Amino acid sequence: MGNIKVGIIGVGNCFAGLWQGIEFYKRNPDKKIVGIMHEKMGDYSIFDLEFTSAFDVGENKVGKPLHEAMYAYPNMVNWIPKEEFQKSSTIVTEGPALDGVGIYVENRVKPVKGRPMATLRKEILKVIETSGTEVLVNYLPVGSQKATEFWAEIALETGCAFVNNMPVFIASTEAWEKRFQKAGVPILGDDTKGMIGATIVHRTLARLCDYRGALIDRTYQINVGGNSVTGDQKILLEIGGKITQTPIGEFIDSMMMAHGEHRADGKEIVDLAQAGKMVRCFTIDDDFKTVMAEVYGLVRHLLDEELYEVKTSEGRKITVTKDHNVFKLNWDGKLEPVPVHELREEETYIAAPCSLHTGNAADNRTANLAPYLKELFARGVDSAGNIIIHNHPEIKIPVEFPLTDELLRVVGLWLADGSFDREGSANLEIACGNDEECVMCIERFVQPYHINYKIRGQAQVSVQLMSKTMAKIFKLCLGLGGNSYTKRVPGWVFGLSARQIALVLQGYLSGDGTVTGRQIRWTTASPGLAEDMRTLFLMVGINSGVLLEDYTSKNTTGSYKTALLYITHGIISSKDDFEAFADRVGFIQTDKTERALNVLAKLKRTGMHIIPKFELLRQWGIKSKSWDKLPTMRAHAVMRQLDKVTDDADRKKIFDICNGDTRFLKIKSIKKIPAKPQYVYDLSVPGSERFVCSDILVHNTDFLSMK
């Protein structure tokens, strides 16, 4: 049995540490080997590695013997003095630079003047063949997408096994995986962790300070990675004490204009303390509860690379950069960041909130119309505080417009079935004229303002409010707009109390929702509106799913033709969430409420959500019949056996995982999105290193704030 002949791609510090470490322990066999997870695998040990080829782009490394190139600048590993190290006959061969020299090393690495790609490729293939290289190990810098793909092609062509030690998706990409399988070529990857890296050093120092009684006001770790989300991802933020939902890019862009700083690596940041801004976001703590946490910093940077849309079985989705992390439950029963390239469709379960309580119990009482008087064509405000409407003295609308319960229900009805400006009218219409209880709700809303309404149209479906001023209030002040395909919930709704949010949901479900089978279901042509409704339900402690129905077979038939490719459904189906809906939301219509209660009476089992298996379950003998076959258990099956646990801390841990504010959702799909130049964004959340975005828990990785 001979040595394993290894080719090195990138003669940098990582390789220098590997080779010098091997040589050190070869010279000191009595010492315990540290820094290697497995000293031996099968019949092979680390001492059976022979470095027969090496490739680099540095002018001071190419053409040099490997033992000399290993010490060349900017390498800093010098565990064994250069003059004492064994000589090597391997000469470093030039490789293509492509994107392998990034902004973080361009001032330290001077690439050799490149030769034509065809010439380099031919020479590389010859070196691999003549040296007998069997395994190619990739140590290129982070961000070397094209260069890594080049070397993966070389591995396939030469039949060399490929070990990808960096976070470019090769081994974890289905297309590459199939190519290596078809070629019968082994591949390992992607990425590797250093034993002692920046993150563990940072955490240890922070804990040391705490242990010695030092108080840490703030700490951050600068990371040159690009872990971020796209600007269109929605996030709930508390800004200046008010909750709103906003695209993360829209908020950070606005803050950058006023307070942005440029960093040397090309990123832009906002230090919120220096800016004098108090911003909080949702996160999930170590007890699996959703809490509000202070945001210390905002980050954005330009990117031109592929992105990934991660979608769960419940329809939650988020678009992130290739090196971004979401969270899973690890074997120790803790939330652990996991990069996108380690996720597996139909296998991995990721953490997401099932509740987003803000703790805001106080109702919002009014909306101020004063800034809109000009657009409302009002002549001013009378002594009673009502706006003076031209030609309609009978209409009495307070300038401090009351956010009554009936208004909030009508807002929900409008989101379901409302519109403006039909047939040239500037009035507000809601298509609920055939529903007496909804019409009565509208009547109770308009009556205090002395506004009339009428039911119009051949089918007597449309309820029209006879006030252009009220229509303008809905448009301008309340922010209602869009059509069936583009409607969204206005940001102010997310800042209401939980009781008020439930009223908006009641109005919406009374328009677009129904009870079908054993589900509460609502349907919309606006995917964004469906996602907004899911978030609102989370804010009242109700978990719902969103799914798409293919509509291509239905868009040319029937009495109503549509060009829709799909329709979006929201669904509530579990007994726990049915109970919460009946208790907190309900319908305006009596018959729908009765049908929901009838279904609820038939649902027998709570706690049907999934819990990934973890060590404490095995330790205390909490198992299911399918323990050996499935990686998960149902929460109710775990809770039924909780009496087996006699340790209070372990019992609490298991209880929190099963009954906290966290659900673990199966990954349904991971879709690659073509590269294009755009900004991507991130937050710094000290103490937790994670935040909720698009209703999924994600990792902040630009400033890793610790306590």
WOLIN-V30001 format. One record per residue. N is the residue number from 0. PHI is phi in radians with two decimals (NA if undefined). BURIAL is # if it has 24 or more other ideal C-beta (glycine too) atoms within 12 Angstrom, else .. Layout:
BEGIN
n: [N:N]
phi: [PHI:PHI]
burial: [BURIAL:BURIAL]
END
This chain:
BEGIN
n: [0:1:2:3:4:5:6:7:8:9:10:11:12:13:14:15:16:17:18:19:20:21:22:23:24:25:26:27:28:29:30:31:32:33:34:35:36:37:38:39:40:41:42:43:44:45:46:47:48:49:50:51:52:53:54:55:56:57:58:59:60:61:62:63:64:65:66:67:68:69:70:71:72:73:74:75:76:77:78:79:80:81:82:83:84:85:86:87:88:89:90:91:92:93:94:95:96:97:98:99:100:101:102:103:104:105:106:107:108:109:110:111:112:113:114:115:116:117:118:119:120:121:122:123:124:125:126:127:128:129:130:131:132:133:134:135:136:137:138:139:140:141:142:143:144:145:146:147:148:149:150:151:152:153:154:155:156:157:158:159:160:161:162:163:164:165:166:167:168:169:170:171:172:173:174:175:176:177:178:179:180:181:182:183:184:185:186:187:188:189:190:191:192:193:194:195:196:197:198:199:200:201:202:203:204:205:206:207:208:209:210:211:212:213:214:215:216:217:218:219:220:221:222:223:224:225:226:227:228:229:230:231:232:233:234:235:236:237:238:239:240:241:242:243:244:245:246:247:248:249:250:251:252:253:254:255:256:257:258:259:260:261:262:263:264:265:266:267:268:269:270:271:272:273:274:275:276:277:278:279:280:281:282:283:284:285:286:287:288:289:290:291:292:293:294:295:296:297:298:299:300:301:302:303:304:305:306:307:308:309:310:311:312:313:314:315:316:317:318:319:320:321:322:323:324:325:326:327:328:329:330:331:332:333:334:335:336:337:338:339:340:341:342:343:344:345:346:347:348:349:350:351:352:353:354:355:356:357:358:359:360:361:362:363:364:365:366:367:368:369:370:371:372:373:374:375:376:377:378:379:380:381:382:383:384:385:386:387:388:389:390:391:392:393:394:395:396:397:398:399:400:401:402:403:404:405:406:407:408:409:410:411:412:413:414:415:416:417:418:419:420:421:422:423:424:425:426:427:428:429:430:431:432:433:434:435:436:437:438:439:440:441:442:443:444:445:446:447:448:449:450:451:452:453:454:455:456:457:458:459:460:461:462:463:464:465:466:467:468:469:470:471:472:473:474:475:476:477:478:479:480:481:482:483:484:485:486:487:488:489:490:491:492:493:494:495:496:497:498:499:500:501:502:503:504:505:506:507:508:509:510:511:512:513:514:515:516:517:518:519:520:521:522:523:524:525:526:527:528:529:530:531:532:533:534:535:536:537:538:539:540:541:542:543:544:545:546:547:548:549:550:551:552:553:554:555:556:557:558:559:560:561:562:563:564:565:566:567:568:569:570:571:572:573:574:575:576:577:578:579:580:581:582:583:584:585:586:587:588:589:590:591:592:593:594:595:596:597:598:599:600:601:602:603:604:605:606:607:608:609:610:611:612:613:614:615:616:617:618:619:620:621:622:623:624:625:626:627:628:629:630:631:632:633:634:635:636:637:638:639:640:641:642:643:644:645:646:647:648:649:650:651:652:653:654:655:656:657:658:659:660:661:662:663:664:665:666:667:668:669:670:671:672:673:674:675:676:677:678:679:680:681:682:683:684:685:686:687:688:689:690:691:692:693:694:695:696:697:698:699:700:701:702:703:704:705:706]
phi: [NA:-1.60:-1.29:-1.56:-1.56:-2.01:-1.86:-1.82:-1.87:1.77:-1.57:-1.97:-1.11:-1.08:-1.16:-1.03:-1.14:-1.11:-1.20:-1.17:-1.13:-1.05:-1.12:-1.06:-1.34:-1.16:-1.40:-2.22:-1.12:-1.42:-1.49:-1.26:-1.35:-2.08:1.60:-2.10:-1.20:-2.31:-1.16:-2.25:-2.34:1.13:-1.64:-1.82:-2.15:-1.11:-1.43:-1.66:-1.51:-2.17:-1.55:-1.71:-2.65:-2.67:-2.41:-2.71:-2.05:-1.22:-1.03:-1.55:-2.09:-1.09:1.53:-1.64:-1.04:-1.04:-1.19:-1.52:-1.06:-1.08:-1.75:-1.26:-1.03:-1.69:-1.06:-2.16:-1.25:-2.54:-1.26:-2.07:-0.92:-0.93:-1.23:-1.67:-1.37:-1.08:-1.40:-2.22:-1.53:-1.30:-1.81:-1.22:-1.73:-1.19:-2.01:-1.29:-1.26:0.80:-1.83:-1.45:-2.05:-1.55:-1.18:-1.50:-2.22:-1.12:-1.57:-2.05:-2.03:-1.78:-1.13:-1.13:-1.07:-1.19:-1.68:-0.95:-1.00:-1.05:-1.16:-1.07:-1.06:-1.09:-1.17:-1.08:-1.06:-1.18:-1.08:-1.11:-1.18:-1.23:-1.46:1.27:-1.01:-1.93:-2.33:-1.82:-1.97:-1.63:-2.06:-1.19:-1.16:-0.99:1.78:-1.48:-1.11:-1.14:-1.15:-1.14:-1.11:-1.03:-1.27:-1.13:-1.11:-1.07:-1.06:-1.12:-1.21:-1.63:1.39:-1.36:-1.07:-2.15:-1.90:-1.72:-1.57:-2.36:-1.41:-1.96:-1.27:-2.14:-1.05:-1.65:-1.77:-1.01:-1.09:-1.14:-0.99:-1.15:-1.13:-1.19:-1.09:-1.07:-1.40:1.21:-1.88:-1.16:-2.49:-2.23:2.67:-1.97:1.50:-2.55:-1.76:-1.32:-1.11:-2.13:-2.01:-1.10:-1.14:-1.18:-1.13:-1.06:-1.10:-1.12:-1.11:-1.12:-1.17:-1.07:-1.05:-1.12:-1.08:-1.55:1.54:-1.37:-1.65:-1.77:-1.29:-2.83:-2.54:-2.58:-2.05:-1.39:-2.16:-1.47:-1.24:-2.09:-1.28:-2.72:-2.02:-1.34:-1.18:-1.50:-1.25:-1.48:-2.49:-1.54:-2.27:-1.78:-2.04:1.05:1.53:-2.03:-1.46:-2.60:-1.83:-2.63:-1.08:-1.05:-1.18:-1.08:-1.19:-1.18:-1.02:-1.14:-1.25:-1.11:-1.06:-1.67:-2.35:-1.20:-2.19:-1.61:-1.70:-1.10:-1.51:1.69:-1.45:-2.02:-2.33:-2.22:-1.51:-1.18:-1.16:-1.15:-1.34:1.26:-2.00:-1.82:-2.25:-2.24:-2.33:-1.48:-2.49:-2.07:-1.50:-1.25:-1.70:1.16:-1.83:-1.42:-2.42:-1.58:-2.23:-1.25:-1.65:-1.66:-2.54:-2.09:-2.40:-2.54:-2.75:-1.33:-2.51:-2.41:-2.63:-1.11:-2.01:-2.34:-1.68:-1.76:-2.18:-1.70:-1.14:-1.54:1.62:-1.32:-2.62:-2.58:-1.89:-2.37:-1.28:-1.12:-1.83:-1.42:-2.00:-1.88:-2.24:-2.27:-1.57:-1.53:-1.12:-1.44:1.36:-2.12:-1.30:-2.21:-1.16:-2.36:-1.22:-0.98:-1.22:-1.68:-1.28:-2.25:-1.05:1.10:-2.25:-1.38:-1.97:-1.99:-1.41:-2.64:-1.30:-1.88:-2.72:-2.32:-1.22:-1.57:1.36:-1.51:-1.56:-1.42:-1.20:-1.41:-1.53:-2.47:-2.12:-1.46:-1.57:-0.95:-1.16:-1.93:-1.02:-1.12:-1.18:-1.46:0.95:-1.48:-1.58:2.40:-2.20:-1.43:-1.15:-1.54:1.53:-1.70:-1.27:-1.59:-1.74:-1.03:1.20:-2.38:-1.15:-1.29:-1.41:-2.07:-1.98:-1.11:-1.15:-1.62:-1.23:-1.23:-1.55:-1.29:-1.05:-1.18:-1.04:-1.13:-1.12:-1.15:-1.02:-1.10:-1.07:-1.14:-1.06:-1.36:-2.43:-1.72:-2.79:-2.18:1.10:-1.31:0.91:1.45:-1.37:-1.78:-1.53:-1.69:-2.27:-2.34:-1.46:-2.44:-1.11:-1.61:-2.13:-1.04:-1.21:-1.23:-1.09:-1.13:-1.10:-1.11:-1.08:-1.13:-1.23:-1.43:-0.98:-1.11:-1.72:1.06:-1.83:-1.56:-2.46:-2.52:-1.73:-2.27:1.64:-1.07:-1.54:0.92:-1.81:-1.45:-1.72:-1.92:-1.46:-1.51:-2.71:-1.14:-1.12:-1.14:-1.06:-1.16:-1.08:-1.11:-1.28:-1.47:-1.45:-1.56:1.23:-1.50:-2.97:1.52:-2.02:-1.02:-1.65:-2.18:-1.01:-2.39:-1.33:-1.05:-1.03:-1.13:-1.07:-1.21:-1.62:-1.31:-1.20:-1.04:-1.09:-1.25:-1.04:-1.05:-1.20:-1.08:-1.09:-1.06:-1.08:-1.13:-1.13:-1.21:-1.61:-1.71:-1.89:-2.80:-1.94:-2.35:1.03:-1.92:-2.31:-1.68:-2.35:-2.29:-2.31:-2.59:-1.54:-1.84:-1.03:-1.12:-1.14:-1.07:-1.19:-1.06:-1.12:-1.04:-1.13:-1.07:-1.09:-1.06:-1.27:-1.96:1.37:-2.12:-1.67:-2.38:-1.92:-2.24:-2.37:-1.80:-1.91:-1.11:-1.99:-1.12:-1.45:-1.99:-1.53:-2.26:-2.16:1.46:-1.31:-2.04:-1.64:-2.46:-1.62:-1.06:-1.52:-2.69:-2.08:-1.93:-2.02:-1.87:-2.42:-2.07:-2.37:-1.40:-1.08:-1.02:-1.33:-1.05:-1.08:-1.13:-1.11:-1.10:-1.39:-1.90:-2.09:1.28:-1.99:-1.20:-1.35:-1.12:-1.16:-1.15:-1.08:-1.12:-1.12:-1.12:-1.17:-1.13:-1.14:-0.99:-1.13:-1.54:-1.41:-1.75:-2.01:-1.71:1.14:-1.51:-1.26:-1.55:-2.15:-1.07:-1.16:-2.55:-0.99:-1.06:-1.13:-1.12:-1.05:-1.72:1.24:-1.54:-2.40:-2.01:-1.09:-1.76:-0.93:-1.37:-1.83:-2.01:-1.49:-2.37:-2.36:-1.41:-1.04:-1.13:-1.21:-1.21:-1.11:-1.12:-1.88:-1.12:-1.15:-1.17:-1.54:-1.76:-1.49:-1.08:-1.14:-1.16:-1.08:-1.11:-1.06:-1.13:-1.06:-1.08:-1.15:-1.38:-2.12:-1.36:-1.62:-2.04:-2.07:-1.99:-1.87:-1.26:-1.27:-1.56:-2.67:-2.27:-1.94:-1.41:-1.94:-0.98:-1.21:-2.77:-1.14:-2.88:-1.42:-2.19:-2.39:-2.71:-2.07:-1.92:-2.11:-1.12:1.59:-2.03:1.08:-2.67:-2.64:-1.62:-2.42:0.93:1.11:-2.30:-1.42:-2.20:-1.69:-1.60:-2.29:-1.68:-2.03:-1.52:-1.38:-2.32:-2.12]
burial: [.:.:.:#:#:#:#:#:#:#:#:#:#:#:#:#:#:#:#:#:#:#:#:#:#:.:.:.:.:.:.:.:.:.:#:.:.:.:.:.:.:.:.:.:.:#:.:.:#:#:#:#:#:#:#:#:#:#:.:.:#:#:.:#:#:#:#:#:#:#:#:#:.:.:#:.:#:.:#:#:.:.:.:.:#:#:.:#:.:#:#:#:#:#:#:#:#:#:#:#:#:#:.:#:#:.:.:.:#:.:#:#:.:.:.:.:.:.:.:#:#:.:#:#:#:.:#:#:.:.:#:.:#:#:#:#:#:#:#:#:#:#:#:#:#:#:#:#:#:#:#:#:#:#:#:#:.:#:.:#:#:#:#:#:#:#:#:#:#:#:#:#:#:.:.:#:#:.:.:#:.:.:.:.:#:.:#:#:#:#:#:#:.:.:.:.:.:.:#:.:.:#:.:.:.:#:.:.:.:.:.:.:.:.:.:.:.:.:#:#:#:.:#:#:#:#:#:#:#:#:#:#:#:#:#:#:#:#:#:.:.:.:#:#:#:#:#:#:#:#:#:#:#:#:#:#:.:.:.:#:.:.:.:.:.:.:#:#:#:#:#:#:.:.:#:.:#:.:#:#:#:#:#:#:#:#:.:#:#:#:#:#:#:#:#:#:#:#:#:#:#:.:#:.:#:#:#:#:#:#:#:#:#:#:#:#:#:#:#:#:#:#:#:#:#:#:#:#:#:.:.:.:#:#:#:#:#:#:#:#:#:#:#:.:.:.:.:#:#:#:#:#:#:#:#:#:#:#:.:#:.:.:.:#:.:.:#:.:#:.:.:#:#:.:.:#:.:#:.:.:.:.:.:.:.:#:#:#:#:.:.:#:.:.:#:#:#:#:#:.:#:#:#:#:#:#:#:#:#:#:#:#:#:#:#:#:#:#:#:#:.:.:.:.:.:.:#:#:#:#:#:#:#:.:#:.:#:#:#:#:#:#:#:.:#:#:.:.:#:.:#:.:#:.:#:.:.:.:.:.:.:#:#:#:#:#:#:#:#:#:#:#:#:#:#:#:#:#:#:#:#:.:.:#:.:.:#:#:#:#:#:#:#:#:#:#:#:#:#:#:#:#:#:#:#:#:#:#:#:#:#:#:#:#:#:.:.:.:#:#:#:#:#:#:#:#:#:#:#:#:#:#:#:#:#:#:#:#:#:#:#:#:#:#:#:#:#:#:#:.:.:.:.:.:.:.:.:.:.:.:.:.:.:#:.:#:#:#:#:#:#:#:#:#:#:#:#:#:#:#:#:#:.:#:#:#:#:#:#:.:.:#:#:.:#:#:.:.:#:#:.:.:#:.:.:.:#:#:#:#:#:#:#:#:.:#:#:.:.:.:.:#:.:#:.:.:.:.:.:.:#:#:#:#:#:#:#:#:#:.:#:#:.:.:.:.:.:.:.:#:#:.:#:#:#:#:#:#:#:#:#:#:#:#:#:#:#:#:.:#:.:#:#:.:.:.:.:#:#:#:#:#:#:#:#:#:#:#:#:#:#:#:#:#:#:#:#:#:#:#:#:#:#:#:#:#:#]
END
